[in-house]
């Protein structure tokens, strides 16, 4: 069924009895041309583009839980492309352009809101760094605006501009950035992939990877063995665990990133705002809750929960930037398992194992990259060559000395 105003009216007059499930619940076939491990945003986006852009329809997505139960449903929903380095800025700008046409492409409302993102700066050095970042964005054709203190005070009067240690002096604005509804993104990609013939197999955990003569031939799962021509890993924080089944050690670590949401408030924050004196980011959801987060917990973990020390740190940063937050009640918190790479940038590449493809190392950038990640991964799988905007995101770049170190933190994943 294609969603439209006509279908809405027709079903309304029919007692809403004509709606069909958004995707099927099929039994696994014995063999697929492509198997994608991971039913999150990136795996579903890859399946969508394989079917609808590259014509590969004998595809299965394997998800060990329910669809969208991982990081795609556990994030702060921010979409932006205000990066600086050649390996990242073209890629994330490509993703933002896909976001701008995604609802039409999927025939699904993902609630994409281009409200703009403002990165605050607190010193002359930070201002110069943001000028450099803005210039790098303009060199790629991406608009950026440097705002001074007076401009910000008109736009965001609730900020703590006169903090003794971290006064707010200005910010870098990208107007096309914003937020999207994370669950809707997963549902939209799943529905479109299913319409393209892709089998989405939920509650189907991969327990082993079978190889013959050095080539992947299929996967052992909780629903039995399933053969494949190509195997694509998009398992986010579990990438190391799944890759190890094929004898592959990855240059990533798994860390927990916490996020929080408050009680519903009247509209008060019109943009996405990030704190330059720390790593705090906040926006307001359509239901009125303030959604915010900060750094990863700092130590490796697969637990989808966080520690109280990090929670306290997040709250301190938030109240420092917006004193009024101290009067708002936090309703809930959750954690996602982050696959932190050695340079803070993602990996989209073939692996040394024949027939095995890797999409991992997304760190903080996974949700905003969902469309481009899926498109570029599908391009790689279908054509066996990297998409031009992802050509620097290779697996062997650490060995070759071509790191894409956006944060300038060196080969230490917990610092990115």
N, C-alpha and C positions, 0 to 999 in steps of 0.2 A: 504494500500500500504506500502510495506517495502522499506525504502530508501536504495539506493545502487548506485554504479557507473553505473551499468547496467540500473537502472530505470532513472537515470539522462540523460544518452545518449539516451535512447529510447524516452523520452519525448522531448528532444532537437530536435530530428529528426521529432517528431510529432507535432511540433509547440507549445509545452508545453500545449496541450489541454487535456492531460491525468491525470493531477494532481487532486487528490480528497481532500476535506476538511480534516484538521488534526484531527478534532473531530466533532461529530454529534451535532445537536441542538434538543434534544428530548423534548417531552412533559412529565411532571411528571407522574409516575405511582401512583396508590392509596396507595401502600405500598412497602417498601423496608426492606431488612434485616438490613441494616446499612445506616443511613443518616449522612453525614459529613457536619457540618456547617463551611463554609470557603473555598473559592476556591483559596487560596494562595498556596505557596510552600508546606507547611506542610499538608494541606488538600488534595491536589492533590497527594502528595507522599504517603500519607496513603491509598488513593484509589488505586493507582498503586500497592502497595504491598498487599493490601487485595485481589485484583483480581489475581495478577500474582504470588504471593508467598503463599497465604493462601487459594486460591480457592473460595473466597466470591465475587460473581459477581453481585448479586442483591443489588447494592450499588448506592447511589446518592450523589453528591457533590452539595451543595447549595451555591451560591455566589450572594450577594446582588447587586454587580456591574458587571463589565465584568471580565473575567478570568484574574487573576494576577494583579488586579488593586490596591492591597494593598501593604504590605511591601515587597513582593517578587519582585516587580518592583520598589521599593524605598529604595535601600540599596547600600552599597559600595562594594558588590560582593566578600568580602574576605572569604576565606576558610582556616581553620587552625585547629590544634589540640594541641596547645602548652599550655594546661591547667595543673593544679597541683594537685587538690584534687581528691580523689578516686571516688567521685560522678560524676565528670566531665571528667577527662582525658580518662578513658576507653570509655565513651560515644562518645566524639568528635573524638577519634581515630577510633572508629567503623565507624563514619560518613565519615571520610577522606578516609578510605578504600573503602567505597561504592562510594564515588566520583571518585575514581581512576578507577572504572569499570562502571561508570554510563552511559557513552555514548554508550557502547556496550549493556548494559541492556535495555536502552530506544530506541536504534536505532535512536538516535538523537544527533546532535552536540551541546553540551552545552558550548563549548569553554572553557573547564577547562584547566587552565594554571598553572602548578606547578612551579612558578617562585621563591618561597621561601618568608618567612616573617622574618624581622629583628626587634626585639624589642630593642631599644636603652636604655643604662643606663648612668647615669650622676654622680654617686657618688659611694663610696665604699659600702654603704649600699644597693644600688640598684644592684650592681654587685653580692653581696652575695645572695640577693633575687633571682636573675636570676640563679645563680649556684644551689640554692635549687630547683627552678622550673625545670631546666634542668635535675637534678638528679631524680626528681619525674617522669619526662617524660621517662627517660631511664629505670626506674624501671617498667614501663608499656610497655617497648619494643619500645618506640618512640624515634627516633634519635633527638638530639639537639646538637648544637655547640656554645660554648662561644667564641666570637670574641673580640680581643683587639683593641685598637685605631688604630694601624698601619694597621691591616687587613682591618678595616672599611674604612680607608682613601684611600686604593687602590680600594675598591669596590664602595664606595659612596663619591667621592671627592667633591661633591656639598654641603655636609652638613656643618653646622656651628660648627666645632669642637672646636673652641676657644671662645665660648660664655662666657662672664664673670661670669654669674650666673649659667648657665647650660652647662658646657663643656661636649662634648660627649666623653666618656671614652671607650665605647665598646658596644657590643650588643649580644643578644641571637638569633641564627638563626635556623629556622626549614625549611629545604630545600624542603620538600614535600608539604608545604603549597602553597597557590596561590590565584587565582581568577577564577570566572566562570561568564558567561553571565546570569544575573538574569532572563531576559525575556525568554531566551531559556530554562532555567531550568523549568519554569512554563509550557511552551509549550510542552516540552518533556514529563513531567509527565502527563499532560493532555491527550496528544495523546496516551500514553501507557495505561493509565487508560481506555480511551474510547475504545481502541482495546480490552481490557479485559472485556468489557461489562458494564462499569460504565456509568451512566447517569450524565452528567455535566449540571446543570441547572443554567444558568446565569440570571441576573436580577430577582432573586428569593430571596427576603429578608425574613428572619425568624422574625415573629412578636409575636410569643408566643410558649410555650412548653406545650403540653397537657400531663397530668398524670392521671393515674387511680390506686387507691390503692397504692400510693407511687411509682409507676413505670412509666417511660416514655413510651408513646404510639405513639407519633408523634409530628409534629410541624405545627403550623399555619404559613402560608407564604402569600406573595402577589399573589401567584398562587393557593391559596386554601390550605386545610388541606392535609398533606401527612403523612401517618402512617409509623411506623418503629418498628423494634425489638430492635435496639440499636441506641443511638444517641451520636455522637462524636463531641465535640466542638473543633475547631481549628481556632478560630476567632481572634487570635493575640490581638491587642489593644482593640478590642471590646469584649473580653472574659468576663469581668465583667458584661457588659450589657446583653449579651446573657445568662450567667449563672443565673443572677437575675430572668430571666423568669421562671426558675425552682426552685426559692426560695433559691438559693445558693450564699453565699457571699464568694468571693475569696480573698486570701492574696496578691493581686497585685494592682498596680496603673498604670494608662495610662499616658505616657509622650511622648513628641514629640522629635524625633531625626532628626536633619538636615544633609543633605549631599549636596555636591557641585561638579561641574565639570567645568573645564576650557576649553578654546579654544584648538583645536588640535595642538599638538607639535610633532616634530620629537622624536623618541625614546630617552628617557633620564633617566627614572627610571625603572630599571630592576626588582625590587623586590617590595613587600609590605613593607612599613616602618612605624613603630609606634614610637611615641615620648615619652620617659620615663619621661620627666619633666612635661608632661601634659597628655591629652588623645586625641592625634591627630594621624591620620592614613592616609596614602596616597598610591596610586598606579596609574599606567598609563593604560588606556583602550586600546583596539585594534584599536580604531579610533584616538588615540593620546591624548585625553583629560586626564587631571589629575583628578582623582576622590578622594575626601577626605572628612573627617568629624571629629567630636570630641565628646564632651559630649552631653547628652540630655539637653533640655532647663531647666529642674530642677523643673518645676511646672506641675501639672496634667493638661492635655488638650487632646481633641479629634481632634483638628484642624490639618490638614495635611499641616501646614506651621509653620515657626519658627519666633522667634523675632530677631531683628537686633543686640541686645546686644550679643546674642550667636554667631551670624554670625561674628561679629567683633572679638570676642574671638577666634573663629576658625582660622580666618585669622592671628591673632597675633601669635598664636602657630605655624602655618605653616611657616610664614616668619622667626620666631625665629629659627626654625630647618633648613629651606632651604631659605636663603636670596633671591635667584633668583626668588622665587615665587612672589615677589613684582612686577615683570615686566610682570606677566601673567594675562590675563583677565579672570574673572569668567563668564561663559556663563549663567548658571542657577543653581538654588537651589531647593530643595524639602524637604519634611518632611514626616516621617513615624510615625505612632502611636505605641509606644512601650509598651508592657505589662510587666512592671518592677515588679519582685517578691521581696519578703522581704529579700531574701539573694542573689539575683543576679543570681540564677540558675533556670532552667526550672522545670515544673511540667508535668509528664505523669502518669496519675493514674485514677482509678475509683473514682467516687464521692459517697457521702452518698446517692444520689438519684439512685435508682435501674435502670439500663439500660443507665445511663448517664456517659460518659467518657470525660476526660479533657486533653487537650494538650495546655499549656499556660505558661506564665511567662518567655518568651525567652530573654527578655532584649536585649543585644547587640548580642546574639549568634544565632539568628534565622536562618539566611541564611546559614551559614556554617553547621548548624545541620540538614538541610532539609532532606537528605536521611535517616539518623539515626532516626530522629524524626518520619518520616513516617513509617519506618520499625518497630520501637519499639511500636508506637501507634497501628499499624495494628496487631502486635503480641498480644498486650493487649486486643484489641477488639475481635480478633478471638479466643484466648485461655483463656481469663479472668485471665491471670497471667502476671506479668511484665517480659519484656525481661531482662536477667541478667545484661546488661550494664546500664539499666535504673531503677534498683531496688531501688536506693537511692533517686530517684526524685519523692518522694511521696507527696501527697497533705497535709498530716497531719504531715509532718516533723517539722513544726514550733511549733505545739502544743506539740510534743514529745521531742523537743529540739535537733533535728538532722539536723540542718541547713547545707547547702552546701555553705558556705560563701567564695567564691573564692577570693573576694577582701578584706575580713577582715573588712568590713565597718559596720557590724551589721545589725539589722532589719530596715534599712532605704533605701527604694528602689531608691530614687533619688541619692544616693551616689554610687550606683553600676555601 
